[in-house]
Amino acid sequence: MTTSTLDAIADKIATGTPLERADYLALSKTTDLVPLGMLASDARRRRTGDDVTYVRVVEHKVGEPLPEAWPATAGEIRLVGVPPTAEAAIAKAWAAVERANGIPVTAWALADLVPLARDLEGLATLARGLREAGLAGIADVRLDLVEDTAIQWVVDAGLAVPVVGVHDLPVNPVVFLRRVASLQKVTNAFRAIAPLPRRTSVEAPSTGYDDTKLIALAVLLVDGVDRVQVDWRQHGAKLSQVGLLFGANDIDHVPASDDAPLGPRRAPLEEVRRNIQAAALTPVARTARFETVPTARPEIAS
């Protein structure tokens, strides 16, 4: 990609002019990460300023008994695993929300709910049941594992789909990212996109080059979704911080625990904040509903 091409794309982004197919291809084909990262960072700053949101998550596995109380520091309780039936999925959601004491609860992977529901009508019924249970949204939506129609039916049933991601590294990132943009235009459902694959391939693992480029492309090619997310637990502190330099502005899966066996500066929350600030950005705690919260919450009684 020539400097003149990059400048022309930068001018379009600055003026709000929609990018075209030729622009998508030029961005995807570039091998120079530095100007691409700068372009993505500028686009991120115009969209959301210098704020980087993060959410402290407590996971709870299906089949395990609910605890008497959740950590007061949590911004999200996330139910994970595969429930045996649609009815069990709804019942577990009801029980978790009742015990959450106001902490938003998300639950399940959409790819696992689809077979439980059997068909789209059943999926809509299941989604309404989860919404009525008080869920803040589906916890896991991987676009390469579900059809667009499944997402549309869930959204039409009134259940939130706050984050969209991908299971495997996309063969064609432009196709994947523009699919997200098109679906967002129809549903207006997503608050964030998590572009890095959830599954790590042993045969063909992604590289730091692949990951940072994909983050930057997600910022530039997915209009209508304000947040580009990295997963602190999966990707670690280093890649998460580098991702911020390439336009990411949301960090998922920050532990809710304040335990610091390696000292207070290595406590998860302190390390997340420090890494965000080191990138000249501002850390902002959020909930699963993407609502800003204070950095400390009162203790929750059992």
Helices and strands as residue ranges (DSSP letters): H 3-15, H 21-29, H 33-48, E 51-61, E 76-80, H 86-99, E 105-109, H 110-117, H 120-132, E 137-140, H 148-156, E 163-165, H 173-187, E 192-194, H 208-221, E 227-231, H 232-245, E 250-255, G 264-266, H 268-278, E 282-285
